[in-house]
Amino acid sequence: MPVYHGAVDPRRTLIADSALAVIAESGMRGMTHLAIDERAGLPKGSTSYYCRKRVDLLALALDRLFEIDRVELEAAAAKLTTGAPHSEEFVTQTVAEVVVGWLTEPRRSITYARFELFLAVAHEPELQEANKAHMLAMLDLFMTVGASIDPPKAVEQVVTTAMICDGLMLSVLRQGLPTPSLSDITYLLSTTIGGTPLAPADGAPAPSVESITANIYGETG
């Protein structure tokens, strides 16, 4: 799992990273204080010292997840806003690169934990306000990017693209599929970001909807 350095207690960061790793490997049922101690290589009781209740552990993991997401998304946002406006092809491929990265190890494990954690937090009223605040912060970041690219359609494009990316990643992980190709994801997102599918770079005919569906979501029927 990648290491992200924040301005927090290194021991808390280690516990949070270990919690995400345990969730990725064993699901939410496997996320116990003891399992995290063992994954982190810490003495028994270390996780309980920092997070006495399960909800405290979920909160720590959630904060860490958003820290990781923020670092990566800010890097992509900087690429898109520097020297803007950019072509639709550049924007689409940049977003597709993020999706490919999030579905490729070692980042894929964090993405798996991400969906597990979001579903768990949905059942924890104590964490819903914090989760909402995190999500709004991410939306503000996305809106900054959208406004620099195409202000009239910023809201529509940002919200739709984020939903498609989340749905795509969830489907791939749910079925245990390999990471889709950059070209397939770029083609899929081009219908949202630009409104018109991009033609293949080599001038070949555009892939069919059936082939894109099969390549990204697995064979159907």
VOPAGU-2260 file (C-alpha; in pm, 1 decimal, decimal comma):
REM VOPAGU-2260
SITE   aa  ch    i         X         Y         Z
SITE  MET   A    0       0,0       0,0       0,0
SITE  PRO   A    1     135,5     346,3     -81,6
SITE  VAL   A    2     262,0     556,4     204,8
SITE  TYR   A    3     120,4     907,8     237,1
SITE  HIS   A    4     280,9    1140,8     486,6
SITE  GLY   A    5      50,3    1378,6     670,4
SITE  ALA   A    6      95,5    1618,1     959,4
SITE  VAL   A    7     -57,9    1377,3    1210,1
SITE  ASP   A    8      75,3    1138,7    1471,3
SITE  PRO   A    9     274,2     874,4    1278,7
SITE  ARG   A   10     127,8     602,7    1501,8
SITE  ARG   A   11    -226,1     710,3    1415,4
SITE  THR   A   12    -133,2     715,4    1046,3
SITE  LEU   A   13       7,1     363,1    1074,8
SITE  ILE   A   14    -310,3     242,0    1244,0
SITE  ALA   A   15    -530,3     410,6     983,2
SITE  ASP   A   16    -329,7     266,8     693,4
SITE  SER   A   17    -342,0     -75,4     856,1
SITE  ALA   A   18    -718,7     -45,4     902,9
SITE  LEU   A   19    -762,0      27,5     531,8
SITE  ALA   A   20    -540,2    -269,8     447,6
SITE  VAL   A   21    -741,1    -501,2     674,4
SITE  ILE   A   22   -1068,6    -379,8     522,8
SITE  ALA   A   23    -931,2    -440,6     171,8
SITE  GLU   A   24    -816,0    -790,7     263,7
SITE  SER   A   25   -1097,5    -908,8     492,1
SITE  GLY   A   26   -1388,9    -669,0     456,6
SITE  MET   A   27   -1554,4    -477,2     738,0
SITE  ARG   A   28   -1610,4    -792,4     942,9
SITE  GLY   A   29   -1237,1    -841,5     958,8
SITE  MET   A   30   -1172,6    -491,4    1087,3
SITE  THR   A   31   -1101,3    -559,7    1453,0
SITE  HIS   A   32    -863,7    -384,4    1689,1
SITE  LEU   A   33    -655,9    -699,4    1719,3
SITE  ALA   A   34    -637,1    -752,8    1342,1
SITE  ILE   A   35    -513,7    -397,8    1295,5
SITE  ASP   A   36    -253,0    -436,1    1571,5
SITE  GLU   A   37    -122,8    -745,8    1396,3
SITE  ARG   A   38    -128,7    -585,5    1050,5
SITE  ALA   A   39      58,9    -281,7    1182,9
SITE  GLY   A   40     308,7    -488,9    1378,9
SITE  LEU   A   41     210,5    -312,8    1701,9
SITE  PRO   A   42     173,1    -453,2    2054,1
SITE  LYS   A   43    -172,2    -584,8    2140,3
SITE  GLY   A   44    -393,1    -302,9    2262,9
SITE  SER   A   45    -223,6     -27,2    2064,5
SITE  THR   A   46    -521,9      33,9    1837,0
SITE  SER   A   47    -759,4      30,8    2133,0
SITE  TYR   A   48    -548,7     299,2    2301,3
SITE  TYR   A   49    -606,1     536,6    2009,8
SITE  CYS   A   50    -956,4     421,8    1910,1
SITE  ARG   A   51   -1150,9     275,5    2198,5
SITE  LYS   A   52   -1474,0     224,2    2004,5
SITE  ARG   A   53   -1531,2      82,8    1658,0
SITE  VAL   A   54   -1680,8     411,7    1543,9
SITE  ASP   A   55   -1358,7     586,8    1647,1
SITE  LEU   A   56   -1164,5     346,0    1430,5
SITE  LEU   A   57   -1399,0     407,0    1138,3
SITE  ALA   A   58   -1354,8     782,3    1182,1
SITE  LEU   A   59    -976,0     749,4    1179,0
SITE  ALA   A   60    -984,2     532,1     865,7
SITE  LEU   A   61   -1227,6     771,0     696,0
SITE  ASP   A   62   -1008,2    1074,2     765,3
SITE  ARG   A   63    -706,5     887,6     633,2
SITE  LEU   A   64    -891,5     779,8     320,7
SITE  PHE   A   65    -986,3    1134,8     235,9
SITE  GLU   A   66    -631,2    1250,4     299,2
SITE  ILE   A   67    -507,0     995,0      47,3
SITE  ASP   A   68    -779,3    1085,9    -203,1
SITE  ARG   A   69    -711,5    1457,7    -160,4
SITE  VAL   A   70    -339,2    1428,2    -232,9
SITE  GLU   A   71    -401,4    1238,1    -555,6
SITE  LEU   A   72    -698,8    1443,1    -674,1
SITE  GLU   A   73    -522,7    1772,7    -605,8
SITE  ALA   A   74    -235,9    1654,1    -824,8
SITE  ALA   A   75    -478,3    1574,8   -1106,4
SITE  ALA   A   76    -660,0    1905,1   -1053,1
SITE  ALA   A   77    -333,3    2097,5   -1076,1
SITE  LYS   A   78    -259,7    1925,9   -1405,8
SITE  LEU   A   79    -599,7    2023,2   -1542,0
SITE  THR   A   80    -605,9    2383,6   -1421,6
SITE  THR   A   81    -248,1    2477,2   -1507,3
SITE  GLY   A   82    -246,7    2633,2   -1850,8
SITE  ALA   A   83    -622,5    2580,9   -1889,6
SITE  PRO   A   84    -828,6    2564,5   -2099,0
SITE  HIS   A   85    -722,6    2224,9   -2227,5
SITE  SER   A   86    -864,0    2011,7   -2505,1
SITE  GLU   A   87   -1140,8    1762,8   -2429,2
SITE  GLU   A   88    -898,4    1484,1   -2514,7
SITE  PHE   A   89    -648,0    1604,0   -2253,7
SITE  VAL   A   90    -913,6    1642,2   -1984,8
SITE  THR   A   91   -1072,0    1305,7   -2056,9
SITE  GLN   A   92    -742,5    1118,5   -2057,1
SITE  THR   A   93    -630,8    1286,1   -1733,8
SITE  VAL   A   94    -948,2    1173,2   -1556,8
SITE  ALA   A   95    -916,3     825,9   -1709,0
SITE  GLU   A   96    -558,1     803,1   -1579,6
SITE  VAL   A   97    -685,9     862,6   -1226,4
SITE  VAL   A   98    -941,7     583,6   -1263,9
SITE  VAL   A   99    -681,1     342,6   -1401,4
SITE  GLY   A  100    -448,0     433,3   -1115,3
SITE  TRP   A  101    -717,1     371,6    -856,3
SITE  LEU   A  102    -788,7      28,3   -1005,1
SITE  THR   A  103    -423,3     -75,3   -1021,7
SITE  GLU   A  104    -227,7    -214,9    -727,7
SITE  PRO   A  105    -114,3     -95,0    -483,5
SITE  ARG   A  106    -385,1     174,0    -503,9
SITE  ARG   A  107    -656,9     -78,2    -596,9
SITE  SER   A  108    -664,0    -213,3    -239,5
SITE  ILE   A  109    -737,4     133,1    -103,6
SITE  THR   A  110   -1015,5     177,6    -359,2
SITE  TYR   A  111   -1171,0    -149,1    -246,6
SITE  ALA   A  112   -1153,3     -36,0     116,2
SITE  ARG   A  113   -1299,8     298,0       9,6
SITE  PHE   A  114   -1630,5     146,6    -100,8
SITE  GLU   A  115   -1649,3     -84,0     200,5
SITE  LEU   A  116   -1585,0     207,4     432,5
SITE  PHE   A  117   -1840,8     436,1     268,3
SITE  LEU   A  118   -2112,5     173,2     309,7
SITE  ALA   A  119   -2018,4     120,2     673,8
SITE  VAL   A  120   -2019,7     493,0     747,3
SITE  ALA   A  121   -2369,6     521,0     599,1
SITE  HIS   A  122   -2491,3     327,2     903,9
SITE  GLU   A  123   -2306,1     545,1    1155,2
SITE  PRO   A  124   -2494,1     869,8    1228,7
SITE  GLU   A  125   -2194,2     997,6    1426,0
SITE  LEU   A  126   -1982,3     996,5    1111,8
SITE  GLN   A  127   -2224,9    1120,9     851,4
SITE  GLU   A  128   -2155,4    1489,9     909,7
SITE  ALA   A  129   -1780,1    1434,7     880,3
SITE  ASN   A  130   -1833,4    1226,3     567,3
SITE  LYS   A  131   -2053,2    1498,1     416,2
SITE  ALA   A  132   -1790,8    1763,9     492,0
SITE  HIS   A  133   -1521,5    1555,4     325,8
SITE  MET   A  134   -1734,0    1494,9      18,9
SITE  LEU   A  135   -1821,7    1863,8     -14,4
SITE  ALA   A  136   -1451,2    1950,5       2,6
SITE  MET   A  137   -1386,2    1709,4    -283,4
SITE  LEU   A  138   -1678,0    1854,2    -479,2
SITE  ASP   A  139   -1536,2    2205,5    -436,5
SITE  LEU   A  140   -1209,3    2079,7    -580,8
SITE  PHE   A  141   -1387,7    1920,6    -875,3
SITE  MET   A  142   -1590,0    2235,7    -934,6
SITE  THR   A  143   -1272,9    2442,5    -952,8
SITE  VAL   A  144   -1151,1    2213,1   -1226,5
SITE  GLY   A  145   -1486,6    2213,0   -1406,1
SITE  ALA   A  146   -1515,7    2590,2   -1395,0
SITE  SER   A  147   -1171,7    2631,3   -1550,7
SITE  ILE   A  148   -1262,7    2398,7   -1836,3
SITE  ASP   A  149   -1623,8    2474,6   -1924,9
SITE  PRO   A  150   -1804,6    2702,6   -1675,2
SITE  PRO   A  151   -2155,1    2673,0   -1829,0
SITE  LYS   A  152   -2152,5    2294,0   -1789,1
SITE  ALA   A  153   -1930,4    2263,1   -1481,3
SITE  VAL   A  154   -2191,0    2125,7   -1241,0
SITE  GLU   A  155   -2341,3    1883,0   -1491,4
SITE  GLN   A  156   -2006,3    1748,6   -1608,4
SITE  VAL   A  157   -1844,8    1721,2   -1265,5
SITE  VAL   A  158   -2134,7    1541,3   -1098,5
SITE  THR   A  159   -2200,3    1307,2   -1391,6
SITE  THR   A  160   -1833,5    1222,4   -1441,0
SITE  ALA   A  161   -1780,5    1153,3   -1069,4
SITE  MET   A  162   -2080,7     920,5   -1062,5
SITE  ILE   A  163   -1966,2     733,9   -1371,9
SITE  CYS   A  164   -1615,6     691,3   -1231,6
SITE  ASP   A  165   -1746,7     560,0    -900,5
SITE  GLY   A  166   -1989,4     323,6   -1070,9
SITE  LEU   A  167   -1723,1     196,7   -1306,8
SITE  MET   A  168   -1473,8     130,0   -1027,6
SITE  LEU   A  169   -1733,5     -39,6    -808,9
SITE  SER   A  170   -1841,6    -267,8   -1093,1
SITE  VAL   A  171   -1483,7    -370,7   -1171,1
SITE  LEU   A  172   -1404,9    -443,7    -806,8
SITE  ARG   A  173   -1733,9    -619,6    -739,8
SITE  GLN   A  174   -1667,6    -865,7   -1021,3
SITE  GLY   A  175   -1297,0    -899,8    -953,4
SITE  LEU   A  176   -1216,3    -787,0   -1306,4
SITE  PRO   A  177    -872,7    -673,6   -1421,4
SITE  THR   A  178    -807,6    -303,3   -1464,1
SITE  PRO   A  179    -972,6    -178,7   -1785,6
SITE  SER   A  180    -746,5     -24,1   -2046,0
SITE  LEU   A  181    -682,2     348,4   -2048,4
SITE  SER   A  182    -828,8     370,2   -2398,6
SITE  ASP   A  183   -1156,5     202,6   -2296,3
SITE  ILE   A  184   -1203,9     426,9   -1994,1
SITE  THR   A  185   -1109,3     734,5   -2195,7
SITE  TYR   A  186   -1366,4     646,7   -2459,4
SITE  LEU   A  187   -1637,8     592,0   -2199,2
SITE  LEU   A  188   -1568,4     920,2   -2019,4
SITE  SER   A  189   -1548,5    1118,7   -2341,5
SITE  THR   A  190   -1925,7    1087,3   -2381,0
SITE  THR   A  191   -1968,0    1265,6   -2048,1
SITE  ILE   A  192   -1686,9    1518,1   -2048,6
SITE  GLY   A  193   -1713,0    1622,3   -2409,2
SITE  GLY   A  194   -2057,8    1501,6   -2503,5
SITE  THR   A  195   -1919,2    1320,3   -2807,2
SITE  PRO   A  196   -1718,3     998,1   -2809,6
SITE  LEU   A  197   -1356,7    1056,9   -2905,9
SITE  ALA   A  198   -1232,4     892,1   -3221,8
SITE  PRO   A  199    -948,6     642,0   -3169,6
SITE  ALA   A  200    -609,3     807,8   -3206,1
SITE  ASP   A  201    -506,4     577,9   -3489,8
SITE  GLY   A  202    -815,7     662,8   -3694,8
SITE  ALA   A  203    -966,9     317,0   -3653,1
SITE  PRO   A  204   -1346,6     284,3   -3618,9
SITE  ALA   A  205   -1481,1     364,6   -3274,7
SITE  PRO   A  206   -1539,9      55,7   -3057,9
SITE  SER   A  207   -1896,6     -62,7   -3019,4
SITE  VAL   A  208   -2098,3     -16,7   -2703,8
SITE  GLU   A  209   -2099,6    -394,9   -2664,8
SITE  SER   A  210   -1719,7    -419,5   -2674,9
SITE  ILE   A  211   -1674,5    -135,2   -2427,6
SITE  THR   A  212   -1926,1    -293,9   -2192,5
SITE  ALA   A  213   -1756,0    -630,9   -2216,3
SITE  ASN   A  214   -1408,3    -488,8   -2165,5
SITE  ILE   A  215   -1496,4    -271,8   -1865,8
SITE  TYR   A  216   -1784,7    -450,3   -1695,1
SITE  GLY   A  217   -1725,0    -807,5   -1804,5
SITE  GLU   A  218   -1924,2   -1023,5   -2041,3
SITE  THR   A  219   -2300,5    -998,2   -2000,0
SITE  GLY   A  220   -2572,7   -1237,8   -2096,2
